[in-house]
Amino acid sequence: MAGQNLTSLDDALAHLLDRARVVTRTATLPLHQTLGRVLAADIAVPADVPPADNSAVDGYAVRAADLADHPVLPVSGRVAAGEPPGELESGTAVRIFTGSEIPAGADAVVMQERTEQKDSGIAITAAVETGQNIRRQGQDLKQGDTALSAGTPIRPQEMGLLGSMGIGEVTVLRRLRVAVFSTGDELVDPGQPLQPGQIYNTNRFTLSGLLEAVGCEIIRCETLRDERGATRDSLLTAAKEADLIITSGGVSVGEEDHVRAVLEKEGELSLWRLAIKPGKPLAFGAIGGVPVLGLPGNPAAVLVTFLVAGLPYIRHCQGNRRYRPIGEPLPAGFTVDKASIRREFLRARKEDGPDGVTVKAYPNQSSGVLSSACWGDGLAVVSEDTTVTPGDIIRYYSFSELLG
């Protein structure tokens, strides 16, 4: 827990993840379209990988026992990758290449660098052990084993593994459908002239980019005016088709902050006000049975709260239970003189110096300064009730790691 009726980030994450419901809808896609998706079911190995013993090197397939009586082995054949291997004649060698199937009767492969060419064949110039340079059938995967479990996010290496099993189509969870709302009469879309008192809608594009980067489907992206009835109607309409509603602004204590009030009256508000900086007025609840994540209105606070609170929740809803950013401990290259009861996330970046890598924080950490996140490459964490002097070890999370 935290002071001033604030919920600690750890307690908030436990609350969010306990309420995360995995998408149950599935889709079957061609393998080449599955990058970034999440497996909907376990993948059993249909056949051994590799399907037969094959050579790990370019060289010669031999029978190790023949070498004691045959200092020079005539070359009786040649097996290229993709060709039937045939059978090794006793007392001979077969020229073989990486990936080629081992001929029947051979039990070792000698690298070509360990041979000398003779008029009557090849001489082996190094000791030979049975099994050397042979990749055994099923060395990678055994038929019937579980190769990948449901909930596994598909990266390029998983795509390659699926391809190695001959799997051309994969059943994955459908994308999380998200409705995005920015709140405020002052918001104007880029490309339009600003009138006095107006500002451009920053959060709409930050959130759209973040959601697309983590594989969500944005089903609507709108601006809500500062009117309670319109806010209620828009949220209820979105709840009919979305898996998750995300708002920015409207969750603080102002008279025009209607999102929180609508959740309290028309739905549920189960979480509000976190002990983090920036991002204290984060809210979580539901309307029409659909979860609502209410982020602050300030641009840098939107980015930070999405990454540290919203994204773990989204990953769980996507079925990705492996999402565990761990960051890295690094020496601070900045000072924090005043301890706070809130955990601080500073926009920062790693820099090389005469004493090695340190983490530098952007000079202006105001929640409205989004340029700090463009200057930076990640977030430096200052724990609650903590000050920082240069050289102190802090935890640093890169944006790329946070986005998974």
TORKOL-4160 file (C-alpha; in steps of 0.2 Angstrom, whole numbers, padded with zeros to 4 digits, m for minus):
404
<pt num="1" X="0000" Y="0000" Z="0000"/>
<pt num="2" X="0005" Y="0018" Z="m0001"/>
<pt num="3" X="0001" Y="0035" Z="0008"/>
<pt num="4" X="m0012" Y="0048" Z="0004"/>
<pt num="5" X="m0024" Y="0035" Z="m0001"/>
<pt num="6" X="m0013" Y="0030" Z="m0016"/>
<pt num="7" X="m0011" Y="0012" Z="m0022"/>
<pt num="8" X="0006" Y="0006" Z="m0024"/>
<pt num="9" X="0011" Y="0000" Z="m0041"/>
<pt num="10" X="0014" Y="m0018" Z="m0035"/>
<pt num="11" X="m0003" Y="m0019" Z="m0028"/>
<pt num="12" X="m0011" Y="m0011" Z="m0043"/>
<pt num="13" X="m0002" Y="m0023" Z="m0055"/>
<pt num="14" X="m0009" Y="m0038" Z="m0044"/>
<pt num="15" X="m0026" Y="m0030" Z="m0045"/>
<pt num="16" X="m0025" Y="m0028" Z="m0064"/>
<pt num="17" X="m0018" Y="m0045" Z="m0068"/>
<pt num="18" X="m0031" Y="m0054" Z="m0057"/>
<pt num="19" X="m0044" Y="m0046" Z="m0068"/>
<pt num="20" X="m0036" Y="m0049" Z="m0084"/>
<pt num="21" X="m0046" Y="m0061" Z="m0095"/>
<pt num="22" X="m0038" Y="m0070" Z="m0110"/>
<pt num="23" X="m0046" Y="m0067" Z="m0127"/>
<pt num="24" X="m0054" Y="m0084" Z="m0132"/>
<pt num="25" X="m0057" Y="m0080" Z="m0150"/>
<pt num="26" X="m0045" Y="m0089" Z="m0161"/>
<pt num="27" X="m0039" Y="m0088" Z="m0180"/>
<pt num="28" X="m0029" Y="m0100" Z="m0191"/>
<pt num="29" X="m0016" Y="m0090" Z="m0200"/>
<pt num="30" X="m0003" Y="m0095" Z="m0213"/>
<pt num="31" X="0014" Y="m0097" Z="m0204"/>
<pt num="32" X="0021" Y="m0081" Z="m0212"/>
<pt num="33" X="0008" Y="m0070" Z="m0204"/>
<pt num="34" X="0010" Y="m0076" Z="m0186"/>
<pt num="35" X="0024" Y="m0065" Z="m0180"/>
<pt num="36" X="0019" Y="m0057" Z="m0164"/>
<pt num="37" X="0004" Y="m0067" Z="m0161"/>
<pt num="38" X="0001" Y="m0079" Z="m0147"/>
<pt num="39" X="m0002" Y="m0098" Z="m0149"/>
<pt num="40" X="m0020" Y="m0103" Z="m0144"/>
<pt num="41" X="m0015" Y="m0122" Z="m0142"/>
<pt num="42" X="m0001" Y="m0133" Z="m0138"/>
<pt num="43" X="0010" Y="m0138" Z="m0153"/>
<pt num="44" X="0014" Y="m0157" Z="m0153"/>
<pt num="45" X="0029" Y="m0162" Z="m0164"/>
<pt num="46" X="0022" Y="m0172" Z="m0179"/>
<pt num="47" X="0038" Y="m0181" Z="m0183"/>
<pt num="48" X="0056" Y="m0181" Z="m0178"/>
<pt num="49" X="0067" Y="m0166" Z="m0181"/>
<pt num="50" X="0078" Y="m0169" Z="m0190"/>
<pt num="51" X="0069" Y="m0183" Z="m0198"/>
<pt num="52" X="0085" Y="m0194" Z="m0200"/>
<pt num="53" X="0103" Y="m0193" Z="m0195"/>
<pt num="54" X="0113" Y="m0180" Z="m0205"/>
<pt num="55" X="0130" Y="m0173" Z="m0207"/>
<pt num="56" X="0135" Y="m0158" Z="m0197"/>
<pt num="57" X="0150" Y="m0154" Z="m0208"/>
<pt num="58" X="0156" Y="m0155" Z="m0226"/>
<pt num="59" X="0168" Y="m0171" Z="m0226"/>
<pt num="60" X="0167" Y="m0189" Z="m0228"/>
<pt num="61" X="0155" Y="m0202" Z="m0220"/>
<pt num="62" X="0165" Y="m0217" Z="m0214"/>
<pt num="63" X="0163" Y="m0233" Z="m0203"/>
<pt num="64" X="0175" Y="m0229" Z="m0188"/>
<pt num="65" X="0180" Y="m0248" Z="m0187"/>
<pt num="66" X="0187" Y="m0248" Z="m0205"/>
<pt num="67" X="0200" Y="m0236" Z="m0201"/>
<pt num="68" X="0212" Y="m0248" Z="m0192"/>
<pt num="69" X="0214" Y="m0259" Z="m0207"/>
<pt num="70" X="0212" Y="m0246" Z="m0221"/>
<pt num="71" X="0224" Y="m0231" Z="m0219"/>
<pt num="72" X="0218" Y="m0225" Z="m0236"/>
<pt num="73" X="0199" Y="m0226" Z="m0240"/>
<pt num="74" X="0193" Y="m0226" Z="m0258"/>
<pt num="75" X="0178" Y="m0214" Z="m0261"/>
<pt num="76" X="0164" Y="m0224" Z="m0266"/>
<pt num="77" X="0150" Y="m0211" Z="m0268"/>
<pt num="78" X="0144" Y="m0194" Z="m0265"/>
<pt num="79" X="0128" Y="m0188" Z="m0256"/>
<pt num="80" X="0123" Y="m0170" Z="m0258"/>
<pt num="81" X="0109" Y="m0162" Z="m0247"/>
<pt num="82" X="0092" Y="m0168" Z="m0253"/>
<pt num="83" X="0098" Y="m0184" Z="m0261"/>
<pt num="84" X="0094" Y="m0202" Z="m0255"/>
<pt num="85" X="0109" Y="m0207" Z="m0245"/>
<pt num="86" X="0111" Y="m0225" Z="m0251"/>
<pt num="87" X="0123" Y="m0237" Z="m0242"/>
<pt num="88" X="0141" Y="m0236" Z="m0237"/>
<pt num="89" X="0152" Y="m0250" Z="m0244"/>
<pt num="90" X="0163" Y="m0258" Z="m0232"/>
<pt num="91" X="0181" Y="m0251" Z="m0232"/>
<pt num="92" X="0176" Y="m0235" Z="m0241"/>
<pt num="93" X="0171" Y="m0217" Z="m0238"/>
<pt num="94" X="0157" Y="m0207" Z="m0245"/>
<pt num="95" X="0159" Y="m0188" Z="m0249"/>
<pt num="96" X="0145" Y="m0179" Z="m0239"/>
<pt num="97" X="0140" Y="m0161" Z="m0236"/>
<pt num="98" X="0132" Y="m0152" Z="m0222"/>
<pt num="99" X="0114" Y="m0157" Z="m0220"/>
<pt num="100" X="0115" Y="m0173" Z="m0230"/>
<pt num="101" X="0108" Y="m0189" Z="m0224"/>
<pt num="102" X="0120" Y="m0201" Z="m0217"/>
<pt num="103" X="0122" Y="m0217" Z="m0228"/>
<pt num="104" X="0117" Y="m0234" Z="m0220"/>
<pt num="105" X="0132" Y="m0242" Z="m0212"/>
<pt num="106" X="0141" Y="m0225" Z="m0209"/>
<pt num="107" X="0144" Y="m0221" Z="m0190"/>
<pt num="108" X="0155" Y="m0205" Z="m0191"/>
<pt num="109" X="0159" Y="m0190" Z="m0202"/>
<pt num="110" X="0177" Y="m0184" Z="m0204"/>
<pt num="111" X="0179" Y="m0165" Z="m0208"/>
<pt num="112" X="0187" Y="m0162" Z="m0225"/>
<pt num="113" X="0200" Y="m0152" Z="m0216"/>
<pt num="114" X="0205" Y="m0168" Z="m0207"/>
<pt num="115" X="0209" Y="m0178" Z="m0223"/>
<pt num="116" X="0222" Y="m0178" Z="m0237"/>
<pt num="117" X="0219" Y="m0183" Z="m0255"/>
<pt num="118" X="0228" Y="m0198" Z="m0261"/>
<pt num="119" X="0228" Y="m0206" Z="m0278"/>
<pt num="120" X="0218" Y="m0221" Z="m0272"/>
<pt num="121" X="0206" Y="m0211" Z="m0260"/>
<pt num="122" X="0208" Y="m0201" Z="m0244"/>
<pt num="123" X="0219" Y="m0203" Z="m0229"/>
<pt num="124" X="0212" Y="m0198" Z="m0212"/>
<pt num="125" X="0224" Y="m0186" Z="m0202"/>
<pt num="126" X="0215" Y="m0186" Z="m0185"/>
<pt num="127" X="0207" Y="m0198" Z="m0173"/>
<pt num="128" X="0189" Y="m0203" Z="m0177"/>
<pt num="129" X="0176" Y="m0207" Z="m0164"/>
<pt num="130" X="0160" Y="m0216" Z="m0167"/>
<pt num="131" X="0146" Y="m0203" Z="m0169"/>
<pt num="132" X="0156" Y="m0188" Z="m0172"/>
<pt num="133" X="0149" Y="m0174" Z="m0183"/>
<pt num="134" X="0132" Y="m0183" Z="m0185"/>
<pt num="135" X="0116" Y="m0174" Z="m0180"/>
<pt num="136" X="0105" Y="m0188" Z="m0174"/>
<pt num="137" X="0087" Y="m0191" Z="m0179"/>
<pt num="138" X="0076" Y="m0181" Z="m0167"/>
<pt num="139" X="0090" Y="m0172" Z="m0159"/>
<pt num="140" X="0080" Y="m0156" Z="m0160"/>
<pt num="141" X="0062" Y="m0162" Z="m0157"/>
<pt num="142" X="0055" Y="m0179" Z="m0154"/>
<pt num="143" X="0038" Y="m0185" Z="m0162"/>
<pt num="144" X="0024" Y="m0183" Z="m0149"/>
<pt num="145" X="0033" Y="m0170" Z="m0138"/>
<pt num="146" X="0026" Y="m0153" Z="m0135"/>
<pt num="147" X="0036" Y="m0141" Z="m0145"/>
<pt num="148" X="0027" Y="m0125" Z="m0140"/>
<pt num="149" X="0014" Y="m0122" Z="m0127"/>
<pt num="150" X="m0002" Y="m0112" Z="m0128"/>
<pt num="151" X="0001" Y="m0094" Z="m0123"/>
<pt num="152" X="0018" Y="m0093" Z="m0131"/>
<pt num="153" X="0021" Y="m0077" Z="m0141"/>
<pt num="154" X="0028" Y="m0081" Z="m0158"/>
<pt num="155" X="0044" Y="m0073" Z="m0162"/>
<pt num="156" X="0055" Y="m0076" Z="m0177"/>
<pt num="157" X="0063" Y="m0091" Z="m0169"/>
<pt num="158" X="0046" Y="m0099" Z="m0165"/>
<pt num="159" X="0041" Y="m0096" Z="m0183"/>
<pt num="160" X="0057" Y="m0106" Z="m0188"/>
<pt num="161" X="0054" Y="m0120" Z="m0176"/>
<pt num="162" X="0036" Y="m0122" Z="m0183"/>
<pt num="163" X="0043" Y="m0122" Z="m0200"/>
<pt num="164" X="0055" Y="m0135" Z="m0196"/>
<pt num="165" X="0041" Y="m0146" Z="m0191"/>
<pt num="166" X="0032" Y="m0144" Z="m0208"/>
<pt num="167" X="0018" Y="m0134" Z="m0200"/>
<pt num="168" X="0011" Y="m0121" Z="m0213"/>
<pt num="169" X="m0004" Y="m0115" Z="m0203"/>
<pt num="170" X="m0005" Y="m0110" Z="m0185"/>
<pt num="171" X="m0020" Y="m0107" Z="m0173"/>
<pt num="172" X="m0017" Y="m0091" Z="m0163"/>
<pt num="173" X="m0028" Y="m0080" Z="m0152"/>
<pt num="174" X="m0037" Y="m0066" Z="m0161"/>
<pt num="175" X="m0030" Y="m0048" Z="m0158"/>
<pt num="176" X="m0037" Y="m0039" Z="m0143"/>
<pt num="177" X="m0050" Y="m0026" Z="m0149"/>
<pt num="178" X="m0047" Y="m0009" Z="m0141"/>
<pt num="179" X="m0057" Y="0007" Z="m0141"/>
<pt num="180" X="m0047" Y="0022" Z="m0138"/>
<pt num="181" X="m0054" Y="0039" Z="m0132"/>
<pt num="182" X="m0046" Y="0055" Z="m0128"/>
<pt num="183" X="m0055" Y="0067" Z="m0118"/>
<pt num="184" X="m0056" Y="0086" Z="m0118"/>
<pt num="185" X="m0065" Y="0101" Z="m0127"/>
<pt num="186" X="m0048" Y="0108" Z="m0130"/>
<pt num="187" X="m0042" Y="0094" Z="m0141"/>
<pt num="188" X="m0039" Y="0097" Z="m0160"/>
<pt num="189" X="m0033" Y="0084" Z="m0173"/>
<pt num="190" X="m0016" Y="0088" Z="m0181"/>
<pt num="191" X="m0018" Y="0097" Z="m0197"/>
<pt num="192" X="m0031" Y="0109" Z="m0191"/>
<pt num="193" X="m0028" Y="0127" Z="m0186"/>
<pt num="194" X="m0028" Y="0130" Z="m0167"/>
<pt num="195" X="m0040" Y="0142" Z="m0159"/>
<pt num="196" X="m0036" Y="0151" Z="m0143"/>
<pt num="197" X="m0037" Y="0138" Z="m0128"/>
<pt num="198" X="m0035" Y="0123" Z="m0140"/>
<pt num="199" X="m0021" Y="0110" Z="m0141"/>
<pt num="200" X="m0017" Y="0096" Z="m0153"/>
<pt num="201" X="m0022" Y="0079" Z="m0148"/>
<pt num="202" X="m0006" Y="0071" Z="m0143"/>
<pt num="203" X="m0012" Y="0055" Z="m0134"/>
<pt num="204" X="m0023" Y="0049" Z="m0148"/>
<pt num="205" X="m0007" Y="0045" Z="m0158"/>
<pt num="206" X="0004" Y="0040" Z="m0144"/>
<pt num="207" X="m0009" Y="0027" Z="m0139"/>
<pt num="208" X="m0012" Y="0021" Z="m0157"/>
<pt num="209" X="0006" Y="0018" Z="m0160"/>
<pt num="210" X="0008" Y="0009" Z="m0143"/>
<pt num="211" X="m0007" Y="m0002" Z="m0146"/>
<pt num="212" X="m0002" Y="m0006" Z="m0164"/>
<pt num="213" X="0016" Y="m0010" Z="m0158"/>
<pt num="214" X="0010" Y="m0023" Z="m0146"/>
<pt num="215" X="m0002" Y="m0031" Z="m0158"/>
<pt num="216" X="m0019" Y="m0024" Z="m0153"/>
<pt num="217" X="m0033" Y="m0021" Z="m0165"/>
<pt num="218" X="m0040" Y="m0003" Z="m0163"/>
<pt num="219" X="m0058" Y="m0003" Z="m0167"/>
<pt num="220" X="m0062" Y="0015" Z="m0164"/>
<pt num="221" X="m0051" Y="0030" Z="m0159"/>
<pt num="222" X="m0061" Y="0046" Z="m0155"/>
<pt num="223" X="m0061" Y="0062" Z="m0145"/>
<pt num="224" X="m0074" Y="0064" Z="m0130"/>
<pt num="225" X="m0081" Y="0081" Z="m0127"/>
<pt num="226" X="m0082" Y="0087" Z="m0109"/>
<pt num="227" X="m0100" Y="0082" Z="m0106"/>
<pt num="228" X="m0105" Y="0068" Z="m0095"/>
<pt num="229" X="m0120" Y="0061" Z="m0105"/>
<pt num="230" X="m0109" Y="0060" Z="m0121"/>
<pt num="231" X="m0095" Y="0052" Z="m0111"/>
<pt num="232" X="m0107" Y="0038" Z="m0104"/>
<pt num="233" X="m0115" Y="0035" Z="m0121"/>
<pt num="234" X="m0098" Y="0033" Z="m0130"/>
<pt num="235" X="m0091" Y="0021" Z="m0117"/>
<pt num="236" X="m0107" Y="0011" Z="m0117"/>
<pt num="237" X="m0107" Y="0010" Z="m0136"/>
<pt num="238" X="m0089" Y="0005" Z="m0137"/>
<pt num="239" X="m0092" Y="m0009" Z="m0123"/>
<pt num="240" X="m0103" Y="m0018" Z="m0136"/>
<pt num="241" X="m0089" Y="m0022" Z="m0147"/>
<pt num="242" X="m0072" Y="m0019" Z="m0138"/>
<pt num="243" X="m0062" Y="m0031" Z="m0127"/>
<pt num="244" X="m0054" Y="m0016" Z="m0118"/>
<pt num="245" X="m0058" Y="0003" Z="m0118"/>
<pt num="246" X="m0043" Y="0015" Z="m0115"/>
<pt num="247" X="m0046" Y="0033" Z="m0111"/>
<pt num="248" X="m0034" Y="0047" Z="m0108"/>
<pt num="249" X="m0039" Y="0061" Z="m0097"/>
<pt num="250" X="m0055" Y="0063" Z="m0087"/>
<pt num="251" X="m0050" Y="0053" Z="m0072"/>
<pt num="252" X="m0043" Y="0066" Z="m0060"/>
<pt num="253" X="m0053" Y="0077" Z="m0048"/>
<pt num="254" X="m0059" Y="0091" Z="m0059"/>
<pt num="255" X="m0077" Y="0096" Z="m0063"/>
<pt num="256" X="m0074" Y="0091" Z="m0081"/>
<pt num="257" X="m0066" Y="0074" Z="m0077"/>
<pt num="258" X="m0081" Y="0064" Z="m0082"/>
<pt num="259" X="m0074" Y="0046" Z="m0086"/>
<pt num="260" X="m0071" Y="0042" Z="m0067"/>
<pt num="261" X="m0088" Y="0049" Z="m0063"/>
<pt num="262" X="m0097" Y="0038" Z="m0076"/>
<pt num="263" X="m0088" Y="0022" Z="m0071"/>
<pt num="264" X="m0093" Y="0025" Z="m0053"/>
<pt num="265" X="m0111" Y="0028" Z="m0058"/>
<pt num="266" X="m0114" Y="0017" Z="m0073"/>
<pt num="267" X="m0101" Y="0003" Z="m0070"/>
<pt num="268" X="m0087" Y="m0001" Z="m0058"/>
<pt num="269" X="m0072" Y="0009" Z="m0052"/>
<pt num="270" X="m0060" Y="m0004" Z="m0043"/>
<pt num="271" X="m0044" Y="0006" Z="m0044"/>
<pt num="272" X="m0039" Y="0024" Z="m0044"/>
<pt num="273" X="m0024" Y="0035" Z="m0039"/>
<pt num="274" X="m0007" Y="0026" Z="m0040"/>
<pt num="275" X="0009" Y="0030" Z="m0030"/>
<pt num="276" X="0019" Y="0033" Z="m0046"/>
<pt num="277" X="0026" Y="0048" Z="m0054"/>
<pt num="278" X="0021" Y="0053" Z="m0067"/>
<pt num="279" X="0003" Y="0045" Z="m0068"/>
<pt num="280" X="m0005" Y="0046" Z="m0051"/>
<pt num="281" X="m0023" Y="0048" Z="m0058"/>
<pt num="282" X="m0024" Y="0031" Z="m0066"/>
<pt num="283" X="m0041" Y="0022" Z="m0065"/>
<pt num="284" X="m0047" Y="0005" Z="m0069"/>
<pt num="285" X="m0065" Y="m0002" Z="m0069"/>
<pt num="286" X="m0078" Y="m0008" Z="m0081"/>
<pt num="287" X="m0094" Y="m0002" Z="m0090"/>
<pt num="288" X="m0106" Y="m0014" Z="m0099"/>
<pt num="289" X="m0095" Y="m0028" Z="m0093"/>
<pt num="290" X="m0080" Y="m0022" Z="m0102"/>
<pt num="291" X="m0064" Y="m0016" Z="m0093"/>
<pt num="292" X="m0059" Y="0002" Z="m0094"/>
<pt num="293" X="m0042" Y="0008" Z="m0091"/>
<pt num="294" X="m0042" Y="0026" Z="m0088"/>
<pt num="295" X="m0025" Y="0035" Z="m0091"/>
<pt num="296" X="m0020" Y="0052" Z="m0086"/>
<pt num="297" X="m0021" Y="0066" Z="m0098"/>
<pt num="298" X="m0003" Y="0073" Z="m0098"/>
<pt num="299" X="0007" Y="0066" Z="m0113"/>
<pt num="300" X="0022" Y="0059" Z="m0104"/>
<pt num="301" X="0011" Y="0052" Z="m0090"/>
<pt num="302" X="0001" Y="0043" Z="m0104"/>
<pt num="303" X="0016" Y="0034" Z="m0110"/>
<pt num="304" X="0023" Y="0029" Z="m0093"/>
<pt num="305" X="0007" Y="0023" Z="m0086"/>
<pt num="306" X="0003" Y="0013" Z="m0102"/>
<pt num="307" X="0020" Y="0005" Z="m0101"/>
<pt num="308" X="0022" Y="0001" Z="m0083"/>
<pt num="309" X="0003" Y="m0003" Z="m0079"/>
<pt num="310" X="m0007" Y="m0005" Z="m0094"/>
<pt num="311" X="0004" Y="m0016" Z="m0105"/>
<pt num="312" X="0006" Y="m0030" Z="m0092"/>
<pt num="313" X="m0013" Y="m0031" Z="m0091"/>
<pt num="314" X="m0014" Y="m0031" Z="m0110"/>
<pt num="315" X="m0001" Y="m0044" Z="m0112"/>
<pt num="316" X="m0011" Y="m0056" Z="m0100"/>
<pt num="317" X="m0027" Y="m0052" Z="m0109"/>
<pt num="318" X="m0017" Y="m0057" Z="m0125"/>
<pt num="319" X="m0013" Y="m0074" Z="m0117"/>
<pt num="320" X="0006" Y="m0070" Z="m0116"/>
<pt num="321" X="0010" Y="m0075" Z="m0098"/>
<pt num="322" X="0029" Y="m0074" Z="m0102"/>
<pt num="323" X="0029" Y="m0055" Z="m0101"/>
<pt num="324" X="0042" Y="m0051" Z="m0088"/>
<pt num="325" X="0053" Y="m0035" Z="m0091"/>
<pt num="326" X="0067" Y="m0036" Z="m0079"/>
<pt num="327" X="0077" Y="m0021" Z="m0084"/>
<pt num="328" X="0096" Y="m0020" Z="m0080"/>
<pt num="329" X="0105" Y="m0013" Z="m0065"/>
<pt num="330" X="0116" Y="0002" Z="m0070"/>
<pt num="331" X="0124" Y="0017" Z="m0061"/>
<pt num="332" X="0114" Y="0033" Z="m0061"/>
<pt num="333" X="0122" Y="0048" Z="m0069"/>
<pt num="334" X="0109" Y="0060" Z="m0061"/>
<pt num="335" X="0104" Y="0066" Z="m0044"/>
<pt num="336" X="0087" Y="0065" Z="m0035"/>
<pt num="337" X="0088" Y="0076" Z="m0019"/>
<pt num="338" X="0071" Y="0074" Z="m0013"/>
<pt num="339" X="0063" Y="0057" Z="m0009"/>
<pt num="340" X="0045" Y="0054" Z="m0014"/>
<pt num="341" X="0031" Y="0042" Z="m0008"/>
<pt num="342" X="0028" Y="0038" Z="m0026"/>
<pt num="343" X="0039" Y="0027" Z="m0037"/>
<pt num="344" X="0046" Y="0038" Z="m0050"/>
<pt num="345" X="0049" Y="0033" Z="m0069"/>
<pt num="346" X="0062" Y="0045" Z="m0076"/>
<pt num="347" X="0063" Y="0047" Z="m0095"/>
<pt num="348" X="0082" Y="0042" Z="m0098"/>
<pt num="349" X="0095" Y="0034" Z="m0109"/>
<pt num="350" X="0111" Y="0025" Z="m0107"/>
<pt num="351" X="0127" Y="0035" Z="m0111"/>
<pt num="352" X="0145" Y="0030" Z="m0112"/>
<pt num="353" X="0157" Y="0039" Z="m0101"/>
<pt num="354" X="0175" Y="0038" Z="m0095"/>
<pt num="355" X="0170" Y="0026" Z="m0081"/>
<pt num="356" X="0158" Y="0016" Z="m0092"/>
<pt num="357" X="0139" Y="0016" Z="m0095"/>
<pt num="358" X="0128" Y="0027" Z="m0084"/>
<pt num="359" X="0110" Y="0031" Z="m0085"/>
<pt num="360" X="0106" Y="0050" Z="m0089"/>
<pt num="361" X="0089" Y="0057" Z="m0085"/>
<pt num="362" X="0081" Y="0071" Z="m0095"/>
<pt num="363" X="0083" Y="0088" Z="m0086"/>
<pt num="364" X="0064" Y="0091" Z="m0087"/>
<pt num="365" X="0053" Y="0077" Z="m0080"/>
<pt num="366" X="0037" Y="0086" Z="m0081"/>
<pt num="367" X="0022" Y="0075" Z="m0086"/>
<pt num="368" X="0018" Y="0086" Z="m0100"/>
<pt num="369" X="0035" Y="0085" Z="m0109"/>
<pt num="370" X="0034" Y="0071" Z="m0121"/>
<pt num="371" X="0050" Y="0077" Z="m0130"/>
<pt num="372" X="0059" Y="0069" Z="m0115"/>
<pt num="373" X="0054" Y="0052" Z="m0121"/>
<pt num="374" X="0060" Y="0055" Z="m0139"/>
<pt num="375" X="0077" Y="0060" Z="m0131"/>
<pt num="376" X="0077" Y="0045" Z="m0120"/>
<pt num="377" X="0078" Y="0026" Z="m0124"/>
<pt num="378" X="0069" Y="0020" Z="m0108"/>
<pt num="379" X="0064" Y="0023" Z="m0090"/>
<pt num="380" X="0075" Y="0024" Z="m0075"/>
<pt num="381" X="0066" Y="0019" Z="m0059"/>
<pt num="382" X="0068" Y="0028" Z="m0042"/>
<pt num="383" X="0060" Y="0018" Z="m0029"/>
<pt num="384" X="0049" Y="0025" Z="m0016"/>
<pt num="385" X="0057" Y="0035" Z="m0001"/>
<pt num="386" X="0073" Y="0035" Z="m0010"/>
<pt num="387" X="0086" Y="0048" Z="m0015"/>
<pt num="388" X="0099" Y="0046" Z="m0029"/>
<pt num="389" X="0117" Y="0052" Z="m0031"/>
<pt num="390" X="0128" Y="0049" Z="m0046"/>
<pt num="391" X="0135" Y="0031" Z="m0045"/>
<pt num="392" X="0120" Y="0024" Z="m0036"/>
<pt num="393" X="0114" Y="0008" Z="m0044"/>
<pt num="394" X="0096" Y="0010" Z="m0051"/>
<pt num="395" X="0085" Y="m0001" Z="m0062"/>
<pt num="396" X="0084" Y="0004" Z="m0081"/>
<pt num="397" X="0071" Y="m0002" Z="m0093"/>
<pt num="398" X="0073" Y="0001" Z="m0111"/>
<pt num="399" X="0057" Y="0005" Z="m0121"/>
<pt num="400" X="0061" Y="m0010" Z="m0133"/>
<pt num="401" X="0061" Y="m0022" Z="m0118"/>
<pt num="402" X="0045" Y="m0014" Z="m0111"/>
<pt num="403" X="0036" Y="m0016" Z="m0127"/>
<pt num="404" X="0041" Y="m0034" Z="m0127"/>
